[in-house]
Amino acid sequence: MIQIPLVDLKAAHEEVADEVRAGFDRVLANTAFVGGDEVRRFEREYAEFGRVAHVVGVANGTDAVELALRASGVGVGDEVVVPANTFIATVGAVARIGARPVLADCLPGTHLLDPQAALAAVGPATRAVVPVHLYGQMAEVDVLKAQLPDRVRVVEDAAQCQGASADGRTPGSGGIAATSFYPGKNLGAYGDAGAVLTDDEERAELVRATANHGGVAKYRHDVPGFNSRLDGLQAVVLRAKLKRLAAGNEARRTAAARYDALLADLVAAGRVVLPETAPGNVHVWHLYVVQIAGADRDDTVGKLNAEGIGAGVHYPAPVHLTPAYRELGYARGDFPHAERAADRILSLPLHPHLTADQQQRVVDTLAHALRG
């Protein structure tokens, strides 16, 4: 059986293999394993791509969120508002600081953080709000900034939206954002990697110091810190893939539009709900997430997987319904939009190398699964 993967990492590697091999040889020859020229060049190149003044490469996306929060003044005992429907790392980064995550519901159409729900969750101890740019499009950052008290910072979780924009604004521009280069991202490394993006020089330098044991020079420790640095080998991979990111995002948009057309009959029959793009957003389609109506979602995923279709669920349980965060004190029913989405969402294969024939097979298999 020919498989159609959710993400085709093999094809992505083959596209850059020669360039990566040559870059690895450079790093090995110079023994620049941590930091070095490749990292500095990637930081400059990604800053230019993302239209921000500063990029600081770090070890992974979770550290990037934590570092951005710390650089924004979040500390022990503070509260941070986060979406109920996010990957657990967003909440984990808050908890690791010693701050308390406060959850807010999502919008029913886009599944992005509901800005009014987030504003309602702000209390006297709130120090930051973390809108998650979910599935490849940006949350309503400007709405939050316009209405939050001055003491509350916006720290964007941009792990899923490399290359996205909203009304011309990019993640981190005019503020601070964290991103992940986990292998399956639109811009993926060959292991864990991440970055903090900002126009704020002071916060950029604080992130750089904190991620380097508290200082920018050897044996100089100006602030409490820890170790979260981008490796030179990963920077080689990211530089090679960055050159192809804009074209890859465009291929994703083409594939998403094709899915919209191919799924029209299932939509008309009330079996599938298509993903929505918020006005003003340029979507980069990290994931193509539909909702299944009138059928068991998990059973549908199982049928697709049995036929070689790499469907998945992002994410099967909201944060408040995971055992790790029961202690937050929420219960089922507290975030109805996030809970309803978790029961219905299904991610279909989407990547720059996906063909029209493969998409047709995905949709045909989905239609058969829903009829069964």
KOLVO-342262 format. One record per residue (C-alpha): residue in three letters; residue number from 1; x, y, z. Coordinates in pm, whole numbers, always signed. Layout:
{r=ALA	k=NUM	xx=X	yy=Y	zz=Z}
...
END
This chain:
{r=MET	k=1	xx=+0	yy=+0	zz=+0}
{r=ILE	k=2	xx=+138	yy=+342	zz=-97}
{r=GLN	k=3	xx=+142	yy=+573	zz=+203}
{r=ILE	k=4	xx=+45	yy=+941	zz=+197}
{r=PRO	k=5	xx=+220	yy=+1089	zz=+501}
{r=LEU	k=6	xx=+84	yy=+1377	zz=+704}
{r=VAL	k=7	xx=+425	yy=+1545	zz=+658}
{r=ASP	k=8	xx=+683	yy=+1423	zz=+405}
{r=LEU	k=9	xx=+1016	yy=+1475	zz=+581}
{r=LYS	k=10	xx=+1199	yy=+1250	zz=+336}
{r=ALA	k=11	xx=+1104	yy=+1465	zz=+36}
{r=ALA	k=12	xx=+1195	yy=+1778	zz=+229}
{r=HIS	k=13	xx=+1540	yy=+1637	zz=+305}
{r=GLU	k=14	xx=+1607	yy=+1524	zz=-51}
{r=GLU	k=15	xx=+1545	yy=+1881	zz=-167}
{r=VAL	k=16	xx=+1829	yy=+2021	zz=+45}
{r=ALA	k=17	xx=+2054	yy=+1716	zz=+97}
{r=ASP	k=18	xx=+2356	yy=+1836	zz=-102}
{r=GLU	k=19	xx=+2347	yy=+2185	zz=+48}
{r=VAL	k=20	xx=+2313	yy=+2047	zz=+401}
{r=ARG	k=21	xx=+2600	yy=+1802	zz=+349}
{r=ALA	k=22	xx=+2827	yy=+2085	zz=+234}
{r=GLY	k=23	xx=+2722	yy=+2297	zz=+531}
{r=PHE	k=24	xx=+2785	yy=+2015	zz=+776}
{r=ASP	k=25	xx=+3136	yy=+1982	zz=+630}
{r=ARG	k=26	xx=+3195	yy=+2353	zz=+701}
{r=VAL	k=27	xx=+3079	yy=+2323	zz=+1061}
{r=LEU	k=28	xx=+3283	yy=+2007	zz=+1121}
{r=ALA	k=29	xx=+3594	yy=+2162	zz=+970}
{r=ASN	k=30	xx=+3559	yy=+2471	zz=+1190}
{r=THR	k=31	xx=+3436	yy=+2275	zz=+1496}
{r=ALA	k=32	xx=+3168	yy=+2544	zz=+1540}
{r=PHE	k=33	xx=+2920	yy=+2310	zz=+1704}
{r=VAL	k=34	xx=+2744	yy=+2559	zz=+1933}
{r=GLY	k=35	xx=+2678	yy=+2907	zz=+1796}
{r=GLY	k=36	xx=+2926	yy=+3023	zz=+1535}
{r=ASP	k=37	xx=+2893	yy=+3176	zz=+1190}
{r=GLU	k=38	xx=+2614	yy=+2948	zz=+1068}
{r=VAL	k=39	xx=+2394	yy=+3045	zz=+1363}
{r=ARG	k=40	xx=+2467	yy=+3417	zz=+1325}
{r=ARG	k=41	xx=+2393	yy=+3403	zz=+953}
{r=PHE	k=42	xx=+2070	yy=+3217	zz=+1008}
{r=GLU	k=43	xx=+1957	yy=+3468	zz=+1270}
{r=ARG	k=44	xx=+2018	yy=+3756	zz=+1026}
{r=GLU	k=45	xx=+1849	yy=+3578	zz=+737}
{r=TYR	k=46	xx=+1544	yy=+3476	zz=+938}
{r=ALA	k=47	xx=+1510	yy=+3828	zz=+1079}
{r=GLU	k=48	xx=+1502	yy=+3960	zz=+723}
{r=PHE	k=49	xx=+1249	yy=+3695	zz=+618}
{r=GLY	k=50	xx=+1028	yy=+3760	zz=+921}
{r=ARG	k=51	xx=+1059	yy=+4140	zz=+899}
{r=VAL	k=52	xx=+1180	yy=+4180	zz=+1257}
{r=ALA	k=53	xx=+1490	yy=+4350	zz=+1393}
{r=HIS	k=54	xx=+1622	yy=+4065	zz=+1607}
{r=VAL	k=55	xx=+1619	yy=+3684	zz=+1603}
{r=VAL	k=56	xx=+1783	yy=+3479	zz=+1877}
{r=GLY	k=57	xx=+1826	yy=+3110	zz=+1801}
{r=VAL	k=58	xx=+1760	yy=+2875	zz=+2093}
{r=ALA	k=59	xx=+1744	yy=+2502	zz=+2159}
{r=ASN	k=60	xx=+1372	yy=+2443	zz=+2102}
{r=GLY	k=61	xx=+1032	yy=+2606	zz=+2078}
{r=THR	k=62	xx=+933	yy=+2544	zz=+2439}
{r=ASP	k=63	xx=+1244	yy=+2723	zz=+2562}
{r=ALA	k=64	xx=+1166	yy=+3003	zz=+2317}
{r=VAL	k=65	xx=+825	yy=+3061	zz=+2479}
{r=GLU	k=66	xx=+977	yy=+3053	zz=+2827}
{r=LEU	k=67	xx=+1258	yy=+3290	zz=+2732}
{r=ALA	k=68	xx=+1019	yy=+3535	zz=+2566}
{r=LEU	k=69	xx=+801	yy=+3532	zz=+2877}
{r=ARG	k=70	xx=+1099	yy=+3583	zz=+3110}
{r=ALA	k=71	xx=+1224	yy=+3870	zz=+2893}
{r=SER	k=72	xx=+876	yy=+4024	zz=+2921}
{r=GLY	k=73	xx=+889	yy=+4029	zz=+3300}
{r=VAL	k=74	xx=+695	yy=+3712	zz=+3384}
{r=GLY	k=75	xx=+809	yy=+3551	zz=+3708}
{r=VAL	k=76	xx=+710	yy=+3326	zz=+3993}
{r=GLY	k=77	xx=+351	yy=+3379	zz=+4108}
{r=ASP	k=78	xx=+240	yy=+3575	zz=+3801}
{r=GLU	k=79	xx=-55	yy=+3467	zz=+3588}
{r=VAL	k=80	xx=-38	yy=+3415	zz=+3211}
{r=VAL	k=81	xx=-348	yy=+3378	zz=+2993}
{r=VAL	k=82	xx=-317	yy=+3104	zz=+2729}
{r=PRO	k=83	xx=-566	yy=+2927	zz=+2500}
{r=ALA	k=84	xx=-730	yy=+2610	zz=+2625}
{r=ASN	k=85	xx=-669	yy=+2452	zz=+2283}
{r=THR	k=86	xx=-295	yy=+2459	zz=+2237}
{r=PHE	k=87	xx=-11	yy=+2210	zz=+2239}
{r=ILE	k=88	xx=+86	yy=+2139	zz=+2597}
{r=ALA	k=89	xx=+426	yy=+2307	zz=+2553}
{r=THR	k=90	xx=+269	yy=+2654	zz=+2565}
{r=VAL	k=91	xx=+134	yy=+2589	zz=+2912}
{r=GLY	k=92	xx=+444	yy=+2397	zz=+3016}
{r=ALA	k=93	xx=+665	yy=+2698	zz=+2944}
{r=VAL	k=94	xx=+448	yy=+2912	zz=+3173}
{r=ALA	k=95	xx=+451	yy=+2655	zz=+3452}
{r=ARG	k=96	xx=+828	yy=+2607	zz=+3428}
{r=ILE	k=97	xx=+879	yy=+2971	zz=+3522}
{r=GLY	k=98	xx=+664	yy=+2923	zz=+3831}
{r=ALA	k=99	xx=+379	yy=+3128	zz=+3687}
{r=ARG	k=100	xx=+18	yy=+3009	zz=+3674}
{r=PRO	k=101	xx=-153	yy=+2938	zz=+3340}
{r=VAL	k=102	xx=-502	yy=+3087	zz=+3315}
{r=LEU	k=103	xx=-702	yy=+2939	zz=+3027}
{r=ALA	k=104	xx=-934	yy=+3109	zz=+2779}
{r=ASP	k=105	xx=-1160	yy=+2966	zz=+2509}
{r=CYS	k=106	xx=-1106	yy=+2980	zz=+2133}
{r=LEU	k=107	xx=-1318	yy=+3120	zz=+1851}
{r=PRO	k=108	xx=-1547	yy=+2852	zz=+1702}
{r=GLY	k=109	xx=-1452	yy=+2914	zz=+1337}
{r=THR	k=110	xx=-1074	yy=+2960	zz=+1329}
{r=HIS	k=111	xx=-997	yy=+2795	zz=+1666}
{r=LEU	k=112	xx=-769	yy=+3092	zz=+1741}
{r=LEU	k=113	xx=-768	yy=+3246	zz=+2087}
{r=ASP	k=114	xx=-1088	yy=+3446	zz=+2146}
{r=PRO	k=115	xx=-954	yy=+3792	zz=+2236}
{r=GLN	k=116	xx=-1261	yy=+3881	zz=+2439}
{r=ALA	k=117	xx=-1235	yy=+3558	zz=+2640}
{r=ALA	k=118	xx=-867	yy=+3632	zz=+2697}
{r=LEU	k=119	xx=-940	yy=+3987	zz=+2813}
{r=ALA	k=120	xx=-1208	yy=+3854	zz=+3048}
{r=ALA	k=121	xx=-951	yy=+3615	zz=+3201}
{r=VAL	k=122	xx=-711	yy=+3898	zz=+3291}
{r=GLY	k=123	xx=-687	yy=+3957	zz=+3664}
{r=PRO	k=124	xx=-472	yy=+4156	zz=+3908}
{r=ALA	k=125	xx=-187	yy=+3902	zz=+3888}
{r=THR	k=126	xx=-185	yy=+3875	zz=+3507}
{r=ARG	k=127	xx=+150	yy=+3963	zz=+3355}
{r=ALA	k=128	xx=+113	yy=+3831	zz=+2998}
{r=VAL	k=129	xx=-126	yy=+3690	zz=+2739}
{r=VAL	k=130	xx=+1	yy=+3428	zz=+2493}
{r=PRO	k=131	xx=-200	yy=+3414	zz=+2170}
{r=VAL	k=132	xx=-112	yy=+3098	zz=+1976}
{r=HIS	k=133	xx=-92	yy=+3139	zz=+1598}
{r=LEU	k=134	xx=-260	yy=+2805	zz=+1540}
{r=TYR	k=135	xx=-235	yy=+2587	zz=+1228}
{r=GLY	k=136	xx=-56	yy=+2853	zz=+1023}
{r=GLN	k=137	xx=-245	yy=+3179	zz=+1077}
{r=MET	k=138	xx=-211	yy=+3461	zz=+1328}
{r=ALA	k=139	xx=-436	yy=+3532	zz=+1623}
{r=GLU	k=140	xx=-573	yy=+3880	zz=+1689}
{r=VAL	k=141	xx=-266	yy=+4037	zz=+1848}
{r=ASP	k=142	xx=-359	yy=+4398	zz=+1773}
{r=VAL	k=143	xx=-700	yy=+4362	zz=+1941}
{r=LEU	k=144	xx=-531	yy=+4234	zz=+2255}
{r=LYS	k=145	xx=-266	yy=+4505	zz=+2258}
{r=ALA	k=146	xx=-525	yy=+4779	zz=+2217}
{r=GLN	k=147	xx=-731	yy=+4667	zz=+2516}
{r=LEU	k=148	xx=-487	yy=+4512	zz=+2765}
{r=PRO	k=149	xx=-359	yy=+4715	zz=+3061}
{r=ASP	k=150	xx=-6	yy=+4850	zz=+3015}
{r=ARG	k=151	xx=+128	yy=+4607	zz=+3277}
{r=VAL	k=152	xx=+23	yy=+4304	zz=+3066}
{r=ARG	k=153	xx=+251	yy=+4203	zz=+2778}
{r=VAL	k=154	xx=+156	yy=+4005	zz=+2467}
{r=VAL	k=155	xx=+396	yy=+3718	zz=+2399}
{r=GLU	k=156	xx=+313	yy=+3539	zz=+2074}
{r=ASP	k=157	xx=+347	yy=+3162	zz=+2032}
{r=ALA	k=158	xx=+436	yy=+3152	zz=+1662}
{r=ALA	k=159	xx=+552	yy=+2790	zz=+1647}
{r=GLN	k=160	xx=+315	yy=+2705	zz=+1361}
{r=CYS	k=161	xx=+329	yy=+3009	zz=+1137}
{r=GLN	k=162	xx=+668	yy=+3077	zz=+979}
{r=GLY	k=163	xx=+590	yy=+3321	zz=+699}
{r=ALA	k=164	xx=+237	yy=+3413	zz=+808}
{r=SER	k=165	xx=+112	yy=+3769	zz=+847}
{r=ALA	k=166	xx=-201	yy=+3956	zz=+951}
{r=ASP	k=167	xx=-281	yy=+4292	zz=+789}
{r=GLY	k=168	xx=+87	yy=+4315	zz=+698}
{r=ARG	k=169	xx=+209	yy=+4246	zz=+1051}
{r=THR	k=170	xx=+443	yy=+3949	zz=+1114}
{r=PRO	k=171	xx=+502	yy=+3751	zz=+1435}
{r=GLY	k=172	xx=+715	yy=+3947	zz=+1680}
{r=SER	k=173	xx=+700	yy=+4276	zz=+1490}
{r=GLY	k=174	xx=+628	yy=+4551	zz=+1738}
{r=GLY	k=175	xx=+654	yy=+4300	zz=+2023}
{r=ILE	k=176	xx=+799	yy=+3955	zz=+2088}
{r=ALA	k=177	xx=+726	yy=+3604	zz=+1959}
{r=ALA	k=178	xx=+856	yy=+3252	zz=+2005}
{r=THR	k=179	xx=+882	yy=+2993	zz=+1731}
{r=SER	k=180	xx=+975	yy=+2628	zz=+1692}
{r=PHE	k=181	xx=+1179	yy=+2458	zz=+1422}
{r=TYR	k=182	xx=+1074	yy=+2106	zz=+1518}
{r=PRO	k=183	xx=+1120	yy=+1885	zz=+1208}
{r=GLY	k=184	xx=+754	yy=+1885	zz=+1106}
{r=LYS	k=185	xx=+717	yy=+2265	zz=+1103}
{r=ASN	k=186	xx=+703	yy=+2466	zz=+780}
{r=LEU	k=187	xx=+1065	yy=+2551	zz=+857}
{r=GLY	k=188	xx=+1196	yy=+2240	zz=+1028}
{r=ALA	k=189	xx=+1538	yy=+2144	zz=+1160}
{r=TYR	k=190	xx=+1680	yy=+1791	zz=+1191}
{r=GLY	k=191	xx=+1600	yy=+1780	zz=+1560}
{r=ASP	k=192	xx=+1488	yy=+2034	zz=+1816}
{r=ALA	k=193	xx=+1549	yy=+2405	zz=+1755}
{r=GLY	k=194	xx=+1368	yy=+2733	zz=+1808}
{r=ALA	k=195	xx=+1400	yy=+3110	zz=+1813}
{r=VAL	k=196	xx=+1273	yy=+3429	zz=+1971}
{r=LEU	k=197	xx=+1174	yy=+3712	zz=+1732}
{r=THR	k=198	xx=+1140	yy=+4074	zz=+1840}
{r=ASP	k=199	xx=+1187	yy=+4438	zz=+1743}
{r=ASP	k=200	xx=+1288	yy=+4516	zz=+2101}
{r=GLU	k=201	xx=+1668	yy=+4521	zz=+2132}
{r=GLU	k=202	xx=+1662	yy=+4516	zz=+2512}
{r=ARG	k=203	xx=+1446	yy=+4203	zz=+2526}
{r=ALA	k=204	xx=+1650	yy=+4037	zz=+2250}
{r=GLU	k=205	xx=+1970	yy=+4086	zz=+2450}
{r=LEU	k=206	xx=+1803	yy=+3960	zz=+2767}
{r=VAL	k=207	xx=+1690	yy=+3645	zz=+2583}
{r=ARG	k=208	xx=+2040	yy=+3593	zz=+2444}
{r=ALA	k=209	xx=+2198	yy=+3628	zz=+2787}
{r=THR	k=210	xx=+1941	yy=+3414	zz=+2970}
{r=ALA	k=211	xx=+1979	yy=+3135	zz=+2715}
{r=ASN	k=212	xx=+2358	yy=+3142	zz=+2759}
{r=HIS	k=213	xx=+2377	yy=+3082	zz=+3135}
{r=GLY	k=214	xx=+2300	yy=+3447	zz=+3203}
{r=GLY	k=215	xx=+2563	yy=+3627	zz=+2999}
{r=VAL	k=216	xx=+2688	yy=+3699	zz=+2649}
{r=ALA	k=217	xx=+3057	yy=+3649	zz=+2733}
{r=LYS	k=218	xx=+3234	yy=+3345	zz=+2876}
{r=TYR	k=219	xx=+3225	yy=+3332	zz=+3259}
{r=ARG	k=220	xx=+3022	yy=+3651	zz=+3273}
{r=HIS	k=221	xx=+2680	yy=+3597	zz=+3431}
{r=ASP	k=222	xx=+2472	yy=+3913	zz=+3452}
{r=VAL	k=223	xx=+2129	yy=+3754	zz=+3505}
{r=PRO	k=224	xx=+2007	yy=+3412	zz=+3621}
{r=GLY	k=225	xx=+2004	yy=+3188	zz=+3316}
{r=PHE	k=226	xx=+2020	yy=+2840	zz=+3174}
{r=ASN	k=227	xx=+2145	yy=+2662	zz=+2862}
{r=SER	k=228	xx=+1933	yy=+2691	zz=+2547}
{r=ARG	k=229	xx=+2149	yy=+2752	zz=+2241}
{r=LEU	k=230	xx=+2104	yy=+2676	zz=+1871}
{r=ASP	k=231	xx=+2352	yy=+2427	zz=+1729}
{r=GLY	k=232	xx=+2558	yy=+2511	zz=+1422}
{r=LEU	k=233	xx=+2450	yy=+2193	zz=+1244}
{r=GLN	k=234	xx=+2084	yy=+2281	zz=+1290}
{r=ALA	k=235	xx=+2149	yy=+2632	zz=+1161}
{r=VAL	k=236	xx=+2290	yy=+2480	zz=+841}
{r=VAL	k=237	xx=+1965	yy=+2290	zz=+785}
{r=LEU	k=238	xx=+1752	yy=+2592	zz=+863}
{r=ARG	k=239	xx=+1947	yy=+2818	zz=+628}
{r=ALA	k=240	xx=+1905	yy=+2571	zz=+342}
{r=LYS	k=241	xx=+1534	yy=+2529	zz=+405}
{r=LEU	k=242	xx=+1474	yy=+2901	zz=+460}
{r=LYS	k=243	xx=+1567	yy=+2967	zz=+97}
{r=ARG	k=244	xx=+1273	yy=+2746	zz=-5}
{r=LEU	k=245	xx=+1023	yy=+2849	zz=+263}
{r=ALA	k=246	xx=+831	yy=+3112	zz=+65}
{r=ALA	k=247	xx=+783	yy=+2872	zz=-226}
{r=GLY	k=248	xx=+688	yy=+2593	zz=+13}
{r=ASN	k=249	xx=+427	yy=+2811	zz=+183}
{r=GLU	k=250	xx=+282	yy=+2900	zz=-156}
{r=ALA	k=251	xx=+260	yy=+2530	zz=-243}
{r=ARG	k=252	xx=+76	yy=+2474	zz=+85}
{r=ARG	k=253	xx=-173	yy=+2749	zz=-2}
{r=THR	k=254	xx=-233	yy=+2588	zz=-342}
{r=ALA	k=255	xx=-290	yy=+2249	zz=-179}
{r=ALA	k=256	xx=-528	yy=+2399	zz=+79}
{r=ALA	k=257	xx=-735	yy=+2563	zz=-196}
{r=ARG	k=258	xx=-745	yy=+2231	zz=-381}
{r=TYR	k=259	xx=-873	yy=+2055	zz=-68}
{r=ASP	k=260	xx=-1144	yy=+2321	zz=-35}
{r=ALA	k=261	xx=-1265	yy=+2237	zz=-387}
{r=LEU	k=262	xx=-1233	yy=+1860	zz=-353}
{r=LEU	k=263	xx=-1425	yy=+1856	zz=-25}
{r=ALA	k=264	xx=-1716	yy=+2065	zz=-159}
{r=ASP	k=265	xx=-1956	yy=+1769	zz=-186}
{r=LEU	k=266	xx=-1884	yy=+1653	zz=+170}
{r=VAL	k=267	xx=-1934	yy=+2010	zz=+291}
{r=ALA	k=268	xx=-2266	yy=+2037	zz=+105}
{r=ALA	k=269	xx=-2377	yy=+1707	zz=+260}
{r=GLY	k=270	xx=-2301	yy=+1838	zz=+607}
{r=ARG	k=271	xx=-2030	yy=+1579	zz=+674}
{r=VAL	k=272	xx=-1725	yy=+1808	zz=+679}
{r=VAL	k=273	xx=-1663	yy=+2166	zz=+794}
{r=LEU	k=274	xx=-1375	yy=+2343	zz=+620}
{r=PRO	k=275	xx=-1110	yy=+2546	zz=+804}
{r=GLU	k=276	xx=-1160	yy=+2922	zz=+814}
{r=THR	k=277	xx=-906	yy=+3195	zz=+748}
{r=ALA	k=278	xx=-953	yy=+3514	zz=+951}
{r=PRO	k=279	xx=-987	yy=+3840	zz=+753}
{r=GLY	k=280	xx=-652	yy=+4002	zz=+678}
{r=ASN	k=281	xx=-454	yy=+3684	zz=+742}
{r=VAL	k=282	xx=-200	yy=+3536	zz=+503}
{r=HIS	k=283	xx=-220	yy=+3169	zz=+603}
{r=VAL	k=284	xx=+81	yy=+2936	zz=+564}
{r=TRP	k=285	xx=-117	yy=+2614	zz=+630}
{r=HIS	k=286	xx=+110	yy=+2435	zz=+871}
{r=LEU	k=287	xx=-191	yy=+2208	zz=+910}
{r=TYR	k=288	xx=-513	yy=+2163	zz=+716}
{r=VAL	k=289	xx=-771	yy=+2093	zz=+986}
{r=VAL	k=290	xx=-1131	yy=+2005	zz=+901}
{r=GLN	k=291	xx=-1414	yy=+1918	zz=+1138}
{r=ILE	k=292	xx=-1604	yy=+1592	zz=+1107}
{r=ALA	k=293	xx=-1979	yy=+1624	zz=+1156}
{r=GLY	k=294	xx=-2222	yy=+1339	zz=+1220}
{r=ALA	k=295	xx=-1955	yy=+1069	zz=+1253}
{r=ASP	k=296	xx=-1707	yy=+939	zz=+1507}
{r=ARG	k=297	xx=-1388	yy=+1135	zz=+1448}
{r=ASP	k=298	xx=-1154	yy=+880	zz=+1603}
{r=ASP	k=299	xx=-1313	yy=+600	zz=+1401}
{r=THR	k=300	xx=-1268	yy=+811	zz=+1087}
{r=VAL	k=301	xx=-899	yy=+867	zz=+1163}
{r=GLY	k=302	xx=-855	yy=+494	zz=+1213}
{r=LYS	k=303	xx=-1014	yy=+416	zz=+877}
{r=LEU	k=304	xx=-793	yy=+670	zz=+699}
{r=ASN	k=305	xx=-478	yy=+538	zz=+866}
{r=ALA	k=306	xx=-573	yy=+181	zz=+772}
{r=GLU	k=307	xx=-576	yy=+290	zz=+407}
{r=GLY	k=308	xx=-233	yy=+453	zz=+428}
{r=ILE	k=309	xx=-357	yy=+810	zz=+479}
{r=GLY	k=310	xx=-153	yy=+992	zz=+742}
{r=ALA	k=311	xx=-437	yy=+1178	zz=+912}
{r=GLY	k=312	xx=-398	yy=+1304	zz=+1269}
{r=VAL	k=313	xx=-558	yy=+1515	zz=+1541}
{r=HIS	k=314	xx=-413	yy=+1848	zz=+1664}
{r=TYR	k=315	xx=-510	yy=+1831	zz=+1950}
{r=PRO	k=316	xx=-728	yy=+1553	zz=+2098}
{r=ALA	k=317	xx=-773	yy=+1710	zz=+2443}
{r=PRO	k=318	xx=-783	yy=+2072	zz=+2562}
{r=VAL	k=319	xx=-529	yy=+2162	zz=+2828}
{r=HIS	k=320	xx=-779	yy=+2158	zz=+3115}
{r=LEU	k=321	xx=-880	yy=+1798	zz=+3036}
{r=THR	k=322	xx=-524	yy=+1663	zz=+3047}
{r=PRO	k=323	xx=-411	yy=+1490	zz=+3368}
{r=ALA	k=324	xx=-102	yy=+1713	zz=+3396}
{r=TYR	k=325	xx=-311	yy=+2028	zz=+3447}
{r=ARG	k=326	xx=-611	yy=+1909	zz=+3646}
{r=GLU	k=327	xx=-468	yy=+2111	zz=+3932}
{r=LEU	k=328	xx=-568	yy=+2431	zz=+3752}
{r=GLY	k=329	xx=-921	yy=+2360	zz=+3874}
{r=TYR	k=330	xx=-1114	yy=+2369	zz=+3548}
{r=ALA	k=331	xx=-1381	yy=+2117	zz=+3448}
{r=ARG	k=332	xx=-1548	yy=+1989	zz=+3133}
{r=GLY	k=333	xx=-1785	yy=+2257	zz=+3005}
{r=ASP	k=334	xx=-1564	yy=+2550	zz=+3105}
{r=PHE	k=335	xx=-1434	yy=+2603	zz=+2748}
{r=PRO	k=336	xx=-1709	yy=+2474	zz=+2517}
{r=HIS	k=337	xx=-1557	yy=+2584	zz=+2184}
{r=ALA	k=338	xx=-1222	yy=+2422	zz=+2261}
{r=GLU	k=339	xx=-1394	yy=+2104	zz=+2381}
{r=ARG	k=340	xx=-1622	yy=+2080	zz=+2079}
{r=ALA	k=341	xx=-1328	yy=+2132	zz=+1845}
{r=ALA	k=342	xx=-1121	yy=+1863	zz=+2018}
{r=ASP	k=343	xx=-1399	yy=+1611	zz=+1952}
{r=ARG	k=344	xx=-1436	yy=+1698	zz=+1582}
{r=ILE	k=345	xx=-1106	yy=+1817	zz=+1433}
{r=LEU	k=346	xx=-907	yy=+1606	zz=+1187}
{r=SER	k=347	xx=-578	yy=+1703	zz=+1018}
{r=LEU	k=348	xx=-538	yy=+1589	zz=+658}
{r=PRO	k=349	xx=-198	yy=+1540	zz=+489}
{r=LEU	k=350	xx=-52	yy=+1873	zz=+381}
{r=HIS	k=351	xx=+303	yy=+1959	zz=+277}
{r=PRO	k=352	xx=+475	yy=+2128	zz=-20}
{r=HIS	k=353	xx=+532	yy=+1798	zz=-205}
{r=LEU	k=354	xx=+170	yy=+1679	zz=-189}
{r=THR	k=355	xx=+31	yy=+1607	zz=-537}
{r=ALA	k=356	xx=-318	yy=+1663	zz=-675}
{r=ASP	k=357	xx=-359	yy=+1287	zz=-724}
{r=GLN	k=358	xx=-266	yy=+1224	zz=-363}
{r=GLN	k=359	xx=-519	yy=+1481	zz=-246}
{r=GLN	k=360	xx=-788	yy=+1320	zz=-459}
{r=ARG	k=361	xx=-712	yy=+984	zz=-295}
{r=VAL	k=362	xx=-725	yy=+1143	zz=+52}
{r=VAL	k=363	xx=-1068	yy=+1294	zz=-16}
{r=ASP	k=364	xx=-1204	yy=+977	zz=-180}
{r=THR	k=365	xx=-1088	yy=+770	zz=+119}
{r=LEU	k=366	xx=-1239	yy=+1022	zz=+362}
{r=ALA	k=367	xx=-1573	yy=+1013	zz=+176}
{r=HIS	k=368	xx=-1575	yy=+632	zz=+190}
{r=ALA	k=369	xx=-1491	yy=+636	zz=+561}
{r=LEU	k=370	xx=-1776	yy=+876	zz=+635}
{r=ARG	k=371	xx=-2023	yy=+667	zz=+436}
{r=GLY	k=372	xx=-1919	yy=+358	zz=+629}
END
